[in-house]
Amino acid sequence: MSAPTKQEMLDAIETAINGLSSGVKSYTINGRTMTYRDIADLKQMRDQLKKELSPTIDRTTYASFKDPS
């Protein structure tokens, strides 16, 4: 199994934050248990991943057109 990408990690953290907001601290799916960390830690990790991903997510290209005359 390969390591998750930064985007996959960000998605998982967002899911964890949403779960904590609804009061869920842990869950089990197909025998695998996930326990969430402190929400402050998750938000800090989320913010760091967003910073790392921002150059790949929010790329903006500008073009300059000049009158040829």
N, C-alpha and C positions, 0 to 999 in steps of 0.2 A: 504494500500500500504506500503510495507516494505521499509526501508531505502536502498539506493543504496550501493553496495559493493565498496570497494576502487578501484577495477579494473574498475567497471562501471563508477565511478567518474573520473578516469584517462582517460578513453575512451572519456567521455563527454568533458573533458578539452582539449584533443587533437583535437576534432572536433571543439571546440570553437576557438582554436588558428588557426586552418586551415581556419575557416570562417573569422576571423579577417584579416588574411593574404590576403584573396581575397576581402576585403573591406566590408564584411557583418557585421553589428553591431547588428542586431536582425532579427528574423524570426518568423513566426506563422505557426503552424501545428495543424490542427483540433481544432482551437480556443485557443490553448495554445501558448503564446508568450514567447520567450526566448531572453533576452537581455544580450549580453556578457559584461564581466567586462574588465577592462584595461588589455592589453596583458601582461604587466609586472606582474600583480597579478596572471594571469592565469599561466604564466611560473613558478612563485614561487610555486603555488599550485601543478603544475605538478611535479616539481622537488621533492617536499616533499613527494608526493604520490609514486613516483618512489623509493625513499629511503625506504619508509615503505614497499613497495611491493617487493623490491629486494631480500630479503631472501627467499621469496616464489617463485619468478620467476627464479632466477639464482642459484638454488641449484646445487652444484657440489659435487659428492661423489668420493673420491679417495680410491683405494684399494692397499695394499702392498702385494706382493707375494714373499715369501722367498724360496730359494732352500732347500728342506727337507734333503739333504744329509749332 
